[in-house]
Amino acid sequence: MTTLSTTDPRTGTTTPTLIEQTTPERLVEITTLARDAFRNLSTRSRAWRAGLLQALADGLEEDREALVSAAMSETGLPQARLTGELTRSIFQLRLFADVVTEGGYLEAIIDHAGDTPLGPGPDVRRMLVPLGPVAVFGASNFPFAFSVVGGDTASALAAGGSVVIKAHGSHLLTSQRSYESLARSAAAHGAPEGTIGIVYGQQAGADLVRDPRITAVGFTGSLSTGKILQSLIDERPTPIPFYGELSSVNPLIVTAGAVAERGEEIAEGLYTSFTASAGQLCTKPGIALVPEGEAGDALAAGLVSRGGAADPQTLLNSRIHHSFDEIRTRLIEEGHARSLLAPRAAEEGFARTPAVLEIDADHVTPAVTEEAFGPLIVLVRYRDLAQIGATLAAVPDSLTATIHSAAGEAQERQALTEVVRDVVGRIIYDGYPTGVRVCWAMHHGGPWPATNTQHTSVGATAVRRFLRPLAWQDAPQEVLPPELREGQVGIPRRVDGVLRPSGS
């Protein structure tokens, strides 16, 4: 058995844990339990499933202190950030309980038998049903919200699936304690063994996506690792859906009117956004398009002065620490960006201060638009809106685009909206992309390489990833799921082409 270690990124100190790498034999046991649990879960009501999600949220609340303490020692993230993130995860579980109760996510449709322009038509009823056991890969930068207790787990359980989580190596103890909290609460609620499982180690992750009992994979991480996982799935006799959030630069545009009107305010907000959590957020604005001229110069100077006075922030692990320096150097040497502010290292651990680079819009190429995980931003100085369009053509499609404009720039705002609409999943106006609200309307996804699908990993519709449509034709009432039977069933349905609310 291989025993795994954990590293405190604040000091760089590595400590052995009692966690063992999951063996191939043990992985088969875990996925078999997950398959059997799914069969059991398929017999449970939506009300029971909503209660399960509420019970998991309650259990995390009870274990809050221990979970936050473990995450602080493994990620170097501050207590306030981790406390808020755990609160987000708890809220997310409760939101999905509401989603399950409301029932609209099922897309229930009934077409009664009857005459049609093509002749007699059969009775057809359709709704979404769960895929089965789902593999969830924890992300390094969100030990709660995109890890064991995160949105992929919550949405897969809401869909009616069982979950097997691959713990991230950067926060093993946090993952273990999070899993223990979920498993304990699930058992107390009466969930079958295997409803939630966990595996450890890189090889176990590869074996997990190959396992024939797994029916879908949720992943948040690097583009390179996502491609590896997709290639493993493609080798399966029966490929399965892979939902990957992979890479995003998230351009932010400041118009001439906006920088003249509130340049100092934008400098403050932009600095906070690209340095939040040491710049280790998938929605961090990596490129900011700022007008040439004195007002734009002042905005750039505001970022530099704030970064120059900043204390080093801890990066999550040695790989990110090394990559931050390596990518910054490449953006300068190959992308021809100028360094306005060089980062400083802490005396110990994996920490860096912010880096600010600058380049003229005429010189922007794909070589300067690489995602740099960490507190780094590239300022692109432009003269007119035409240069903005040319610059964005060199930027990979992203999760978000942000537009800062002035009250009198409606025409410019509309033009910029049209430029970014087809290349991102969310457009922010006069705000900042960091901070993704957990709500019914949120879309957290984008065209490749931001994600590899058109689905979202945040918000109520994230549940759609782990469902498939199934139709019943001329079925006896007793074989239909309750949501498709005659009479009032308490969910919105489309009946004979008419959308009916839940009370009818």
N, C-alpha and C positions, 0 to 999 in steps of 0.2 A: 504494500500500500504506500502511495506517495502522499506525504503530509504537506499541505500547502501553507504558505506564509503570507502575512499581511505587512504592509509598509505604511508608516506614518509619514506623509509627504511634508509635514512641517519640519521634520528632522532628518528624513531619509533613513530612519532606523527600521530595519526589517525584523519581524518577530514571528516565530513559528506559531501556528494555530493547531488545534486538534482536528481541524477539518481535513478529511481525506479526499483525494481526487476520486471521482466516481468511476468505478470500473465498468467495463462493458456489460458484465453480468448484472451488476446492480442497476444499470441504466435500463436494461430490459425489464427488470422487476418493476421499476418506477413507471415506465410507459405502459406496461401491462395493467398496473393498478389504475393508471389514468384512463385507459380504454374502458375498463370495467366500471370505473366511477362514472364515466360519461353515459354509459348505458343506464345506470341507475338514475343519474341526473335527468335523463330524458323522460322519466316518469314523474318528475316533480313539477309542481305548479309554478306559475310565474310569481305568485304571492310568496311561495316558499323561497324562491330564488332571490327575490327582493329582500326578504328577511335575512338571507345569508349575507348579502352585501352589506346590510346594516350591521350585522353582527361582526363582520370583519372590521368595519370602521370603528365600532365600539372597542374591539380588542386592541387596535392600534392606539386609540386614545389612552387606554389603560397602560400601555407599554411605552408611551411617548418618551419618558425620561431616559430609559435604557437605550432606546433606538437612536435618539439624537446623540447621546454620549458616544455610542459606538461609531456613528457616522462622522463625528468630529475628529476622532482619532485616526480614521482611515481616509478621509478626503481633505482635511485641512479647511473645509468650508466653515464659516462662522456659525455660531449657535443660532443666531436670529434667522439666517438663511435656511438652515436645516429645519428649524422649528416651523417656519412658514411652509417649507416644502412638504413636511409631514402633514400639516394641516390641509394642504392642497390635496394630498393623496386620500386623506380621510373624506374630504368633501367630494372627491371624485367618485369614491365608492358609493356615497349617498346619492349623488346625481344619477349614477347608473341604476340604483334601486328605483329611483323615480322613473327612469326610462323604461325599465322592465314593467313597472306598474301601469304606466300610461299605455304601453302596448303598440303605439303607432309604428315603432321600428320593425314590426313584423310584416308590414305592407300587406295586410290581409285583404284578399279580393275574392268576391263571389260573383260568378255569372251563372244564374239559374238556367236550367234547361228550358228551351222554347224555340219558337220559330225565328229564323234569321233570314236575311236576304239570300243566303246560300243554302237554305233548307233547315230542317230541324237540327238544333244544336244541343250537345250534351251539357250536363251540369259540370262546371269546372270551378274548382276552388284552389286558391294559391296563397302561400305565405312563405316567409323565410324561416328556415330551421337551422340549428347549429351544425357546424361542420364536424366537430369532434374534439379530441385532445389538441391543445395548442401549445407550441413551444414559444416561450418568451425569453428574449435575451436582455439582461439588465444592461443599462448604459452607465458609463463611468461617471458622467457629469451630473447625474440625478440619482443619488442613492435611494431615493424614495419614489419620486414622481414618474421616473422612467425605469424603474428597476423592479424588485420583487413585489412591492405593493403599488406599482404604478398603473398607468392607464391601460397598457396592453393586458395586464392581468385582470383588471377590473372589467374591461369591455369583453374579454373572452369569457369570463364567468357570467357576465350579464347575458351574453348570447346563449348560454346554456352549455358551454364546453367545460372540460376540465383543463388544467394548466400545469405544464412542467416548465420551471424556470431555470435558465442557465445563469448562475450567479456570476457577476463580474469580478474579475480578479483584483480590482482596485478596492473593493469593499466587501470582502468575504464574510467578516464577522457581522457586519450590518445586514448582509443578505441572509445569513443564517438566522439571526434574531428576528428579522422581518418575517421569514418563512415560518419560524416557530410560532410567532404571534398569529399569523393567518391560519396555520394548521390547527392550533389550539382552539381558535374561535370557530373554525369550520366544524370541527368535531363536536364542539358543544352545541352547535346548531343542528346536528344530526346529519351532516354531510358524509357521504361514503368515503372511506379511505382511498386516497389517490386523487381526490378532487383537486388538491394542490400538491405538487411535488417540486423537488429542486435537485439540480445536479451541479457538480463542481469540476472545473478543469477544462482546458482548451479542447482536449480530445473528446471529452464528454459532450461538449457543444457540437462538434462535428458529427458524432454518433447520433446525437439527438435529432438533427435535421434529416438524417438518413433513416431514422427508425420508421418502420411501416405503420406504426400506430399513431404517429403524429400527422395531423391533417392541415396544419397551417403554421407559419412562423412569423412572429413579430420581432423586429430588430430596430434598435436605434444605435448608430455607431458610425464608424468610418466607411467611406466608399470602398476602400480596398477589402475590408473584412466582409462587407455586404456582398461584393462580387464573389468572394470565396464561398459564402453560404449559398448564394444562388447557384453556383456551379455544382455544389454538392446536391442540391435539390434537383437540378437538371439530370443528375445521374441516377436518380431513383427510378424504379420501374414505372411508378405513377407519380409524376411531379405534383407538388402541392403549392398553394399560394404562399408567396413570400412578400411581406409588407415591410419594406426597409426605409427608414429615414436616414439619409446617407451624408449629404454634403450641401452646404448652403453659404453663400457670401452675403446675401441680404442687402442689396444696395439701398442707400439713403440719399435722397436728392434734396438739396436746399436751393430754392429759387433766389433770384436777385432781390425780389421784394421781401422775401422772408429774412434773408441775412441782413438787409438794411433795417428792417423793422424790429428784429429781436435776435440779432446775432449772438449776443452774450448769453441769452437764455437757451438758445440752441446749442451753443458750446457746452453749457453745463449739462443739458439733457443728453447730448450725444456722448460726452465723456462718461457719464454714469452708465449709459447703455452699453458701450463697447468694453467697459472694464468691469461690469457687474459679474460677480462670481469669477473674477480673474479672466473675464473674456471667454469662459468655457461654456457658452450657451449656443445651441444650434441656431438661435435667432439673433445672435450678435450681429450688428451692422459691421461688415468687414470692409466696405467701400463707401465713402461719402463723397458725393459730387457737390463741390462748393464753387461758387462763382469766383472768377478772378477779380482783383481789385482790393481796395483797402478794407472793406467790410469782410470779405472772405479771408484776408490776411489776419484780421483781428480774431476771427473764429478759430483759425488754425493756431494762432498764438495762445488762445484760451485753452485749447486742448494740450498744447505743449507745456504751458505753465502748470496746469493741473497735474499732468503726468510727471513732470519734473519734481513736484513736491510730494508725490505719492510714496507710501511705503510699499515694499515688495508684497505681492499677493501669492499665496501658495497655489501652485498648479497640482493637478490631481495625482500625477504619477511621473515616473522618470521618462516614459516614452513621450508624453505631451511636453515635458520640460525640454527634452532634446529637440523635439520636432519644432517647437516654437522658435528656437534660435536658428535651426536649419532652414525653415521656411522664410523667416525674415531675411536671412542672407541671400536666399535665392530670389526673393522679390526685388532686392536691390541689384544683384549681379545680373540676373537674367531678365527681370522686368524693368530694370532701369529706373526704379523709384528712388527718390532722395530721402535720406533719413533726417527727419526734423527732431526726433527724440529717440535716443538709443536706450534700451532697457538696462536696468541694473539688477544684479543678482543678490539674493540674500546670502548671509554668511553660511547658512545651513539649510538643508531641505531643498525642495523643488519650488522656488519662488522667483518671480520676476516683477519688475515695474513695467508700466505701459510703454509701448513703442508706437511712434507716429511716423508714417511715411507719406510722401507727396509725389505726385506725378502730373504732368500736363495732359489734358484730355487727348491731344493729338498723338500722344505716345503710348496710350493704353493698348495693350495686347493681352491675350489670354495668359501670358506669363506673369502678369501682375494681378490676376484675379483669382488666385488660388486661395481656398479657405485656410486661414491660419488660426488654429485653436489657441486661444490665449488673448491677452489684452493688447491687441495690435489692430490698427486701423490704417487704411490707405486713403488719403485725401486726393481726389481727382479734381483738378482746377480747370474749369471750362469757361468759354466765352459766351456761348449761345445754346439754345435748345437743340439745334441740329447736332452739336457735339455730344449732348447727352445721349441722344439716340445711338450715335456711333459708338460711344463708350459702352452702353448697356449691351450692345451686340457682342462685345467681347466678354461679358460677364455670364457665367453659367446660370441657367435657370435656378430660381431660389424659392425658399419657403415664403419670403416676404419681400416687399418693396415699400419704402417709406417716402412720402412726398411732404415737404415743408414748403408752404406757399403763403403769400399775403392775401388779405381780403380782396384786393383789387385784381387778383391774378386768376380769375375764373377760367379764362381761355388757356392760360399756361397749365393750370391744374388739370383741365380736361385733356389737353394734349399729352401730358405726362402719364395720365391714367391710361390712355390708349396705348402708350409705348410699353408700359409694364404689365398690362392686364393679362396677356397671353403667356407670360414667362414666370409668373409667381402664383402662389396659392392664397396669399392674403395681402391686401394693400392697406397701409396705415397712413392716415392723414394727420399731420401736425402732432405726431406722437413718436413713439419708439417701439421697435418690434420685440424687444426683450420683455418677457412677461406675457404668457399665453393664457388667456382667460379660459377656465373650464366652464363651458356653458353649452346650451343646445345648438347655438349657431356657429360655434368656432370651427374653422377649418385649419388644421395644422398639417399641411402637405404641400406639394408643389411638383412641377414637371421635373423630369430627370435633369441633373443628378440629385436634386433635393430629396425626392422620393422616387420609388420605382412603380408607383401606382397613383391613381387619382383619389385614393381614400385619405382619411385623416386619422391621426393617432391621438388627437385630443378632442373632447367634446362628445356629445351624445351619439353622433353618427359614426364614431369609431367602432361601435358594435357591429356595423355592417360588414366589416372585414371578415368576421368569423361566422358568417351565415351564408346559406345558399338557398335558392328558391326551390320549392317542391309543390307540384300541383296534384290534386286528387280529382279524378274524373268519374262522375256517377257513383260516388262513394256513399255507402251507408252511413248514417249519422254517427253510429257508435265507433266507427274507425277514424272519424275525423278528429283533429285536435279541437279542444273546446273553443278556440278562437274562430273556428270556421263553421261551427254548428249554427242552426237556425235559432232565432230569438236574440235577445239582448245579451251580449257577452262582455260589455264593459271596455271595449277598445274601439278606436276608429277603424272603419272598414269601407271599402268601395264595393257596393252591391249593385249589380246590373248597371255599372257605369256611373253610379252616383256616390259621391263621397259622403259617408254618414258619420256623424260624431259618435263618441263612445257611448252616449246615452240612448242610441237608437239602433 
